[in-house]
Each structure stands twice: as C-alpha cells, then as structure tokens.
C-alpha cells in the first residue's frame, strides 16, 4: 500500500542519513577538515576562529545541512551571493571552506 511504501522510504532515508552523518562528522573532524571529495578537490573546512574542527563543530556543521534543506536548498545556494562564500551550515558552525590550491 501507499502508507507502507512511504514508511519504507522514510526508513531508508533515515538509515542513509544516519550513515551519512557519521561519514561527514567523523571524516571532517578526524581528517583535518576534509572528506574524500574535499581532499580530491584540494578543499578544507576551517573554523573562523582558528580552532581545530573537532567532533562537536563537525556535528554542528552537519546539523546545519537540515537548515539548508529546510530552506528549499537556498541555504546551500547562499554561497553564490555571500561575500565569504558561506552556506547556511557554515554560518551556523562558524566555518568556511578554503581552496588550498590557491595557497600553494
């Protein structure tokens, strides 16, 4: 039935969201602000105050993804017009993504 399908979809989404959150939180915290894709693109997430990006800040940043989704993805597109190129999750957690290939 339709209700069963919706419940199965919600369950799958929750499962994927859970694993995704573990990946994004721990990889950014443990690998000095980089996920695998950020490493390949020479990008790094850094705190604006210079402190290391630990588990809590990484979790806070990932939680900001919900705000980006809740705004109809405008929270992610905010990087287009924001002077610091920060999305809503970066503003929430006080982070910015830097391009390390420019600094080489």
Secondary structure, DSSP 8 states (H G I E B T S, - for coil): -HHHHHHHHHHHHHHHHHHHHHHHHHHHHHTTS--HHHHHTTEEEEETTS----HHHHHHHHHHHHHHHHTTTHHHHGGGT-TT---HHHHHHTEEEEETTTT-
